[in-house]
Amino acid sequence: ALLGCATPDESIEGATVERVMLYPRENMNSEHTLKRMGILVKYPDAEATVVMCHGFMCNKYDQVFLRQLFTRGRYNILNFDFRAHGEMHDGQVCTFGRDELH
């Protein structure tokens, strides 16, 4: 496993780790959605949720070690794959932010 990696099979004390599916619009003029996979680490008494975004040619696992910057149990953490990255990327194209906003 990668350093700090949270997978649905991994146990994190006091947290629930689950796979989530995100459905962003294909672009701002489309009602068509894309499927994006994510990992959510949830704590029962968390104050907020932090969304971590990976860089180009990376995926949701490449930056999860950054979870260590946040007080465990105080924040939920969501790591996800941008379009054309990670799982479920077939047929998708990265637009370097233009369509990733939506």
MARPAKE-167923 format. One line per 3 residues: for each residue z, y, x of N, C-alpha, C, O. Coordinates in Angstrom, 3 decimals, decimal comma, padded with zeros to 6 digits. Layout:
% residues N
Z:Y:X:Z:Y:X:Z:Y:X:Z:Y:X; ...
This chain:
% residues 102
000,000:-001,200:000,841:000,000:000,000:000,000:000,000:001,248:000,874:000,519:001,240:001,991; -000,579:002,299:000,359:-000,619:003,562:001,080:000,753:004,219:001,069:001,538:003,981:000,152; 001,050:005,023:002,050:002,327:005,721:002,136:002,549:006,563:000,886:001,719:007,408:000,549
003,655:006,339:000,206:003,993:007,142:-000,966:003,168:006,819:-002,198:003,263:007,518:-003,206; 002,374:005,787:-002,132:001,449:005,467:-003,209:002,194:004,957:-004,430:003,050:004,079:-004,319; 001,873:005,501:-005,586:002,437:005,014:-006,837:001,345:004,266:-007,576:000,309:004,844:-007,905
001,562:003,015:-007,834:000,624:002,229:-008,612:001,352:001,710:-009,841:002,582:001,685:-009,854; 000,636:001,300:-010,864:001,307:000,785:-012,060:002,182:-000,418:-011,767:003,105:-000,711:-012,527; 001,907:-001,121:-010,674:002,707:-002,286:-010,317:003,929:-001,917:-009,488:004,825:-002,741:-009,304
003,971:-000,698:-008,990:005,065:-000,266:-008,131:006,245:000,203:-008,974:006,065:000,806:-010,032; 007,416:-000,073:-008,507:008,630:000,369:-009,168:009,210:001,547:-008,392:009,376:001,476:-007,175; 009,515:002,626:-009,100:010,166:003,786:-008,502:011,477:003,967:-009,242:011,490:004,160:-010,458
012,561:003,907:-008,523:013,880:003,947:-009,140:014,022:005,137:-010,087:013,801:006,284:-009,698; 014,391:004,850:-011,326:014,641:005,882:-012,323:013,395:006,424:-012,995:013,495:007,306:-013,848; 012,213:005,917:-012,632:010,964:006,445:-013,182:010,160:005,357:-013,875:010,338:004,165:-013,626
009,282:005,799:-014,742:008,271:004,940:-015,331:006,956:005,300:-014,665:006,580:006,471:-014,635; 006,249:004,311:-014,131:004,951:004,538:-013,497:003,900:003,925:-014,402:003,955:002,734:-014,709; 002,931:004,745:-014,834:001,917:004,220:-015,737:000,532:004,763:-015,425:000,376:005,874:-014,920
-000,461:003,952:-015,739:-001,860:004,381:-015,643:-002,164:005,216:-016,871:-001,753:004,869:-017,979; -002,874:006,305:-016,684:-003,279:007,150:-017,806:-004,783:007,379:-017,720:-005,380:007,295:-016,647; -005,378:007,666:-018,866:-006,794:007,974:-018,933:-006,925:009,432:-019,375:-006,315:009,849:-020,359
-007,720:010,193:-018,640:-007,994:011,588:-018,980:-009,436:011,678:-019,463:-010,286:010,912:-019,011; -009,722:012,603:-020,376:-011,050:012,736:-020,961:-011,554:014,182:-020,870:-011,593:014,883:-021,881; -011,935:014,633:-019,680:-012,472:015,999:-019,583:-013,888:016,060:-020,151:-014,603:015,059:-020,174
-014,281:017,244:-020,606:-015,656:017,423:-021,074:-016,620:017,326:-019,893:-016,281:017,700:-018,770; -017,801:016,829:-020,155:-018,819:016,692:-019,111:-019,163:018,041:-018,488:-019,335:018,145:-017,274; -019,263:019,072:-019,323:-019,428:020,456:-018,864:-019,030:021,361:-020,007:-018,732:020,887:-021,104
-019,022:022,673:-019,760:-018,498:023,587:-020,782:-019,361:023,659:-022,035:-018,883:024,129:-023,067; -020,608:023,215:-021,985:-021,499:023,261:-023,140:-021,635:021,903:-023,831:-022,446:021,751:-024,744; -020,857:020,933:-023,408:-020,991:019,582:-023,924:-019,721:019,135:-024,642:-018,607:019,493:-024,261
-019,922:018,349:-025,683:-018,790:017,705:-026,342:-018,582:016,304:-025,779:-017,581:015,652:-026,076; -019,537:015,842:-024,960:-019,439:014,528:-024,325:-018,308:014,561:-023,301:-018,158:015,542:-022,573; -017,518:013,501:-023,243:-016,404:013,451:-022,297:-016,632:012,367:-021,249:-017,405:011,432:-021,457
-015,952:012,509:-020,135:-015,946:011,528:-019,056:-014,577:010,861:-019,032:-013,589:011,460:-019,457; -014,510:009,649:-018,546:-013,222:008,974:-018,389:-012,747:009,157:-016,958:-013,492:008,879:-016,018; -011,521:009,620:-016,781:-010,913:009,814:-015,464:-009,602:009,060:-015,443:-008,820:009,164:-016,388
-009,342:008,308:-014,399:-008,111:007,538:-014,276:-007,040:008,347:-013,549:-007,343:009,148:-012,665; -005,800:008,126:-013,930:-004,686:008,792:-013,281:-003,465:007,893:-013,220:-003,397:006,849:-013,869; -002,505:008,329:-012,422:-001,207:007,666:-012,314:-000,152:008,720:-012,648:-000,117:009,790:-012,040
000,700:008,408:-013,614:001,770:009,315:-014,018:003,108:008,692:-013,670:003,417:007,576:-014,088; 003,901:009,433:-012,896:005,279:009,024:-012,580:006,172:009,898:-013,450:006,237:011,113:-013,261; 006,867:009,271:-014,414:007,676:009,999:-015,401:009,155:009,704:-015,230:009,576:008,557:-015,075
009,930:010,788:-015,266:011,390:010,675:-015,236:011,926:011,136:-016,588:011,394:012,088:-017,159; 012,962:010,488:-017,114:013,448:010,809:-018,455:013,952:012,241:-018,622:013,821:012,804:-019,709; 014,517:012,841:-017,592:015,081:014,190:-017,721:014,333:015,221:-016,880:014,917:016,226:-016,474
013,051:014,983:-016,616:012,267:015,907:-015,788:012,165:017,280:-016,447:012,080:017,397:-017,669; 012,174:018,307:-015,613:012,069:019,692:-016,084:010,623:020,125:-016,290:010,355:021,005:-017,108; 009,697:019,526:-015,567:008,287:019,921:-015,634:007,430:018,798:-015,082:007,937:017,823:-014,528
006,124:018,951:-015,240:005,173:017,999:-014,679:004,294:018,717:-013,675:003,745:019,779:-013,967; 004,161:018,136:-012,490:003,313:018,670:-011,436:002,024:017,866:-011,434:002,057:016,637:-011,389; 000,880:018,556:-011,484:-000,427:017,907:-011,423:-000,965:018,103:-010,012:-001,169:019,232:-009,566
-001,194:016,992:-009,315:-001,703:017,062:-007,939:-003,196:016,748:-007,944:-003,634:015,770:-008,551; -003,969:017,586:-007,262:-005,423:017,454:-007,220:-005,881:017,120:-005,809:-005,507:017,799:-004,852; -006,680:016,088:-005,682:-007,184:015,669:-004,367:-008,396:016,502:-003,950:-008,934:017,267:-004,751
-008,813:016,354:-002,722:-009,972:017,055:-002,197:-011,248:016,251:-002,336:-011,251:015,143:-002,871; -012,336:016,831:-001,842:-013,655:016,208:-001,887:-013,659:014,915:-001,077:-013,120:014,859:000,029; -014,268:013,889:-001,638:-014,388:012,564:-001,032:-013,033:011,869:-000,850:-012,869:011,045:000,050
-012,084:012,202:-001,693:-010,770:011,560:-001,709:-010,570:010,962:-003,099:-011,496:010,946:-003,910; -009,371:010,474:-003,373:-009,051:009,978:-004,703:-007,571:010,202:-004,988:-006,852:010,795:-004,184; -007,133:009,721:-006,138:-005,761:009,993:-006,586:-004,693:009,434:-005,657:-003,548:009,882:-005,701
-005,041:008,472:-004,822:-004,056:007,882:-003,924:-003,917:008,645:-002,604:-002,916:008,490:-001,904; -004,900:009,458:-002,262:-004,912:010,104:-000,945:-003,851:011,190:-000,758:-003,507:011,510:000,380; -003,330:011,761:-001,831:-002,346:012,830:-001,666:-001,011:012,549:-002,348:-000,179:013,449:-002,466
-000,794:011,313:-002,798:000,468:011,027:-003,490:001,688:011,110:-002,575:002,815:011,226:-003,056; 001,472:011,052:-001,263:002,620:011,209:-000,353:003,256:012,591:-000,540:004,407:012,796:-000,157; 002,523:013,531:-001,121:003,061:014,877:-001,370:004,154:014,875:-002,441:004,877:015,860:-002,592
004,274:013,770:-003,187:005,362:013,671:-004,169:006,713:013,889:-003,502:007,661:014,351:-004,135; 006,790:013,556:-002,229:008,051:013,680:-001,504:008,499:015,134:-001,344:009,649:015,387:-000,984; 007,611:016,085:-001,604:007,969:017,500:-001,528:008,819:017,946:-002,719:009,480:018,983:-002,667
008,795:017,158:-003,784:009,484:017,533:-005,013:010,731:016,680:-005,206:010,727:015,487:-004,901; 011,781:017,285:-005,704:013,034:016,582:-005,937:012,804:015,426:-006,899:012,340:015,621:-008,023; 013,133:014,232:-006,449:012,935:013,033:-007,264:013,755:013,135:-008,544:014,950:013,429:-008,516
013,091:012,889:-009,654:013,756:012,925:-010,947:013,674:014,274:-011,636:013,843:014,360:-012,852; 013,418:015,316:-010,882:013,348:016,661:-011,470:011,961:016,975:-012,019:011,815:017,757:-012,959; 010,931:016,346:-011,412:009,551:016,612:-011,810:008,786:015,312:-012,036:008,891:014,375:-011,245
008,020:015,264:-013,118:007,030:014,215:-013,305:005,861:014,564:-012,392:005,635:015,738:-012,099; 005,120:013,561:-011,943:003,983:013,802:-011,070:002,758:013,085:-011,634:002,817:011,893:-011,935; 001,650:013,811:-011,778:000,390:013,228:-012,215:-000,629:013,360:-011,085:-000,907:014,460:-010,608
-001,179:012,220:-010,667:-002,285:012,174:-009,715:-003,470:011,605:-010,475:-003,318:010,621:-011,198; -004,651:012,203:-010,327:-005,826:011,727:-011,055:-007,063:011,822:-010,173:-007,053:012,491:-009,140; -008,118:011,152:-010,588:-009,398:011,204:-009,894:-010,283:012,276:-010,527:-010,461:012,300:-011,745
-010,834:013,158:-009,700:-011,867:014,074:-010,183:-013,136:013,281:-010,454:-013,273:012,148:-009,992; -014,058:013,867:-011,195:-015,329:013,203:-011,471:-016,036:012,857:-010,165:-015,931:013,587:-009,179; -016,748:011,752:-010,168:-017,495:011,244:-009,010:-016,585:010,806:-007,859:-017,056:010,641:-006,734
-015,296:010,616:-008,124:-014,342:010,167:-007,110:-013,477:009,053:-007,692:-013,267:008,991:-008,904; -012,983:008,186:-006,836:-012,050:007,152:-007,259:-012,655:006,151:-008,219:-013,833:005,808:-008,123; -011,829:005,684:-009,150:-012,275:004,706:-010,142:-013,221:005,363:-011,154:-013,171:006,572:-011,382
-014,075:004,540:-011,748:-014,943:004,967:-012,850:-015,838:006,149:-012,477:-015,958:007,096:-013,254; -016,455:006,109:-011,322:-017,271:007,228:-010,853:-018,775:007,002:-010,996:-019,561:007,915:-010,745; -019,179:005,814:-011,390:-020,605:005,507:-011,492:-021,328:006,479:-012,422:-020,871:006,756:-013,531
-022,453:006,984:-011,953:-023,269:007,886:-012,759:-022,748:009,304:-012,846:-023,326:010,122:-013,562; -021,675:009,622:-012,141:-021,110:010,972:-012,191:-021,457:011,737:-010,923:-021,718:011,153:-009,871; -021,453:013,051:-011,051:-021,790:013,927:-009,937:-020,706:014,986:-009,793:-020,271:015,582:-010,778
-020,278:015,214:-008,562:-019,335:016,296:-008,283:-020,107:017,612:-008,269:-021,143:017,712:-007,611; -019,623:018,609:-008,978:-020,293:019,916:-009,000:-019,467:020,972:-008,264:-019,649:022,171:-008,477; -018,568:020,524:-007,406:-017,759:021,401:-006,560:-017,060:022,510:-007,350:-016,996:023,659:-006,913
-016,541:022,138:-008,519:-015,737:023,063:-009,299:-016,417:023,623:-010,532:-015,735:023,993:-011,489; -017,735:023,697:-010,541:-018,426:024,300:-011,679:-018,070:023,585:-012,978:-017,645:024,231:-013,936; -018,235:022,271:-013,029:-017,954:021,527:-014,254:-016,582:020,859:-014,232:-016,103:020,398:-015,268
-015,958:020,801:-013,083:-014,649:020,156:-012,983:-013,561:020,965:-013,686:-012,482:020,434:-013,951; -013,816:022,210:-013,988:-012,858:023,045:-014,725:-012,570:022,515:-016,120:-011,486:022,734:-016,660; -013,521:021,833:-016,693:-013,465:021,498:-018,119:-012,971:020,104:-018,359:-012,869:019,674:-019,508
